[in-house]
Every structure is written in structure tokens, then in C-alpha cells.
Amino acid sequence: MARLVMWNLMTLDGMVTGPGGDISWHEDVWGPELEQLSEAQLEEAGGLLFGRLTYDLMAGYWPTANGVIADFMNGAPKYVASRTLSHLEWSNAHLLGPELATEVNRLKRDSAKDLFLFGSADLAGTLIAHDLIDEFRIGINPRVLGGGMPLFKPGRAVRLKLIDSRALSNAS
């Protein structure tokens, strides 16, 4: 059975996007080390999960990008949770139905390799509530945004275990 791994960049104040959905602060930490880490993680991935907003962002960028990460992003199976989309244009993308927890459990059961959730803080909140995320991988950007969308929503407490940490350079 595959695991569901959430990978997100987050600021010190817990935000995954700034006000208005701004993610320009990702550029603060993007560089050779984070690129290498991203490529290594993709080797573990058998598919990707996105919420609608992240899907729109990714589908608007990766189809015209080049490189190892772009090749993976464009070729990998992508599963999208959305209440508003009825059709997906990006290659190998599939809509998940209204029984999200059941469908994610099926994907985990049927996938030979781990599934990765990128971005998608609202979807992550839903999956956390159903105990469906098996591992959290969080890249901390040493910045405080002072507002935006938090990764972890108020509500249920979740106890996590630190299994690894490492410092990467924070600039390209």
C-alpha cells in the first residue's frame, strides 16, 4: 500500500501562501539544493494530488516548462479534488469524486509508489481530518508573511514525529 506524503513550503508563521495567494516568497529558497531534493522526491512518487487552486497553478505552468521536474510533472498521474471543475486539460489528470476519503484510500491501496500532495492547504486539511496523510515534509522558509493561508487549520490536534531535518541554503 502506498503512503500519502504531503510536501509543502511554509513560512515561519505557518503560511503556505501570502495574501491574495502570493507564492513569490518561494523564490527566496529555490536553488540547486531544493531542486535536487525535489527531483529525489519525484523518484518516490507514483502520482500527485492537488486541490483545484493548486491544480490551476500547476497546469498553468508545467506544460510549457522544461527539465527533469517538468517532465515528471507533465507525465505523472494527477488526481484533482474539485467541486467546480468538470474537465481537466493537463495530461494524465483525473478528477476525484465527491467521496474524497474513499477515493484517496483506493488510490493509496492501488498505487505501487507513494502519492504526493503538493500545495493544496484546503485539501490537506480535509485529508488530515480523515487521517489520510502518512508523512508531512515541510520546507521552512525563514520569513514571516503576517497573513495568508495557513497550512494547518484550527481544529483537531495532530501529534507528529520528527523523522528527519536538515538545513539547506536559503538562496539561489
C-alpha positions in Angstrom: 0.0 0.0 0.0 1.3 3.4 -0.9 1.7 6.3 1.5 0.4 9.8 1.1 3.2 12.3 1.6 2.4 16.0 1.8 5.3 18.3 0.6 4.9 22.0 1.2 7.0 25.1 1.6 5.8 27.1 4.6 6.9 30.3 6.3 7.8 30.6 10.0 4.3 31.9 10.7 2.8 28.8 9.1 1.6 30.2 5.8 1.7 28.3 2.5 0.5 31.3 0.6 0.7 35.0 1.3 -2.2 37.5 1.0 -4.0 37.0 -2.4 -2.4 33.6 -2.9 1.1 35.1 -3.3 3.9 32.4 -3.5 6.6 34.7 -4.8 8.4 34.1 -1.5 9.2 30.5 -2.8 12.0 32.2 -4.8 13.8 33.0 -1.5 14.7 29.4 -1.0 14.6 27.9 -4.5 18.1 26.9 -5.6 20.3 23.9 -6.5 19.8 22.2 -3.2 16.0 22.4 -3.1 15.9 21.5 -6.8 17.9 18.3 -6.1 15.7 17.5 -3.1 12.6 17.9 -5.3 14.0 15.7 -8.0 14.8 13.0 -5.5 11.3 13.1 -4.0 9.8 12.7 -7.5 11.6 9.4 -7.8 9.4 8.1 -4.9 6.2 9.4 -6.4 3.6 7.3 -8.3 1.1 10.1 -8.5 0.2 13.6 -7.4 -2.8 15.0 -5.5 -4.0 18.6 -5.9 -6.8 20.8 -4.8 -8.4 22.9 -7.5 -6.4 26.1 -6.9 -3.1 24.3 -6.9 -4.1 22.3 -9.9 -4.9 25.6 -11.8 -1.5 27.0 -10.8 0.4 23.9 -11.8 -1.5 23.3 -15.0 -0.8 26.9 -16.0 3.0 26.5 -15.5 4.3 23.0 -16.1 3.0 22.1 -19.6 5.3 24.8 -21.1 8.3 24.2 -18.7 11.4 22.2 -19.5 13.6 19.9 -17.4 13.5 16.9 -15.2 10.9 18.2 -12.9 8.7 19.4 -15.7 8.9 16.0 -17.5 7.8 14.3 -14.3 5.0 16.8 -13.6 3.6 16.5 -17.1 3.8 12.7 -17.2 2.8 11.7 -13.8 -0.8 10.7 -12.9 -2.5 13.7 -11.3 -5.6 13.4 -9.1 -7.6 16.6 -8.5 -10.2 17.3 -5.8 -12.6 19.9 -7.0 -16.3 20.7 -6.5 -16.3 23.1 -9.5 -14.2 21.5 -12.3 -15.8 19.0 -14.7 -13.0 18.6 -17.2 -9.2 18.7 -16.8 -6.9 19.7 -19.7 -3.5 18.8 -18.3 -2.1 15.5 -19.4 -2.9 12.4 -17.3 -5.1 14.4 -14.9 -8.1 12.8 -13.3 -11.0 14.3 -11.2 -11.7 12.7 -7.8 -15.3 12.2 -7.0 -17.3 13.5 -4.0 -16.3 10.6 -1.7 -12.8 12.0 -1.3 -11.7 9.9 1.6 -12.8 6.7 -0.1 -11.1 7.6 -3.3 -7.8 8.6 -1.7 -7.9 5.3 0.3 -8.4 3.5 -3.1 -5.5 5.4 -4.7 -3.2 4.5 -1.8 -4.3 0.9 -1.9 -3.9 0.6 -5.7 -0.7 2.6 -6.2 2.7 0.9 -6.3 4.6 4.0 -5.3 3.8 6.8 -2.8 1.4 9.6 -3.7 2.4 13.2 -3.1 0.2 16.1 -2.1 1.7 19.5 -3.2 0.4 22.8 -2.0 -3.4 22.4 -1.6 -3.8 23.6 2.0 -7.6 23.2 2.0 -7.3 19.6 0.6 -4.6 18.9 3.2 -7.0 20.0 5.9 -9.6 17.6 4.7 -7.2 14.7 4.4 -5.7 15.4 7.8 -9.2 15.2 9.3 -9.6 11.7 7.8 -6.1 10.6 8.9 -5.0 10.0 5.3 -1.7 11.8 5.3 1.1 9.4 6.3 4.0 11.8 6.2 4.5 15.6 6.3 7.5 17.0 4.6 7.7 20.8 5.2 10.3 23.1 3.9 10.5 26.1 6.2 11.3 29.5 4.6 12.8 31.8 7.3 10.3 34.5 6.5 7.2 35.8 8.3 4.4 36.9 5.9 2.0 38.2 8.6 -1.0 36.7 6.8 -2.2 34.4 4.1 -3.3 30.8 4.1 -2.0 28.7 7.0 -1.0 25.1 6.3 -2.6 23.8 9.5 -6.1 25.0 10.2 -7.5 25.4 13.7 -9.3 22.4 14.9 -8.2 18.9 15.7 -4.8 18.4 17.3 -2.4 16.1 15.5 0.7 14.6 17.1 3.6 14.2 14.7 7.0 12.6 15.0 10.1 14.3 13.6 12.0 11.7 11.5 14.5 14.0 9.7 15.6 17.5 9.4 18.3 19.3 7.5 19.3 22.8 6.7 19.5 23.9 3.1 20.9 27.2 1.8 18.0 29.7 1.7 19.0 31.4 -1.5 19.9 30.5 -5.1 
